[in-house]
Amino acid sequence: MEIYTYSEARQNLKSVMDKVESNCEEAIIHRRDGENMVLMSESEYNGWIETMRIYSNPAQRKHIEESIEQFKSGDVSVFSLEELERLSND
């Protein structure tokens, strides 16, 4: 993650945005008299929003946490693609 002053970001906005996009990481824009800002791609932002939406729902969060524990304990089933297709058609 790179940190830019407000002036650096303003003067090199296209370059900063290109780096954020190509490196798939955020950039911090430091402001002397205000709160710092984060610049990220729209797809990265949408991913963060979706994750927060899922984890803010207690039932979904519990289901995910239980699934992770099942996976860690080896309590999983392995299917071939053909088996999954048959199951989805039933």
N, C-alpha and C positions, 0 to 999 in steps of 0.2 A: 504494500500500500504506500503510495507516495503522498507527500504533504506539500501543498503549494500555498504561497501567500495569495491573498485576494488579487493583488496586482499581477503576479505570475500567471494565475489561472485566467484572468481576463485577457492578458496580452497573448496567451498561448492556448486559447480555449479549444480550438480545433485539435491541436496536438494532444492536449490533456484528455479530451473526449476520445480520441483515437486510441490512446494508451489504455484508458479505462475499458474500452470495448475489446481491444486485442488481448489484453492481459487478464480479462475477466475478473478484475478486482476494482475496489473502490479507490477514490482519491479523496483526500481530506483537503478542504479549502479553509485555511486559517484566517480568521478575521481578528484584527487587533482589538476592536471595540465591540465585538459581538460573539455569539456562539459560533463555533466552527460548523461547517457544512460538509456533507458527504455527497460526492458525485458518483453515481453508479448507473449501469445500463438499465433500461426499462425492464428487460427480461430478468435481470438480477433482482430488481425492486419487486416485480410481480412474484418471484419465488419467495422472497421474504414475507410479503403480504399473505400469500397462500399458507406458508408455514405458520405464521402467527394466527391465522384464522383457524387452522386445524388444531393447533395446540391450545387455543383459547376455549375450545369445546371440550369439557371434561370427559364426556363419553368417548370421543375420538382419541383423546390423549391416552385414556386408560386402555383402549383397544390397541393402540400402537405400542404402548409400554408392555402389555401382556404378550403381544406378538414378538417383540424383541426378546423377552424372557424365554418364550417357547423356542425361538431360534437358538439362543445361547445354550439352552439345556438339551438341544438336539431333538426336541419334540416337534419334528417337522416331517412332512411327506414330500417325496421327490417324484415328479411325474415327467414323462416324456411329452413332447409337443403333441404327439398323436393322442396320448391319454387325456391331456387337457382339452383337446378338441372334442373328444368323445364325451367328456364330462360336461362340457359347455352345451352340447347338443341334447343332453338328457333332460 
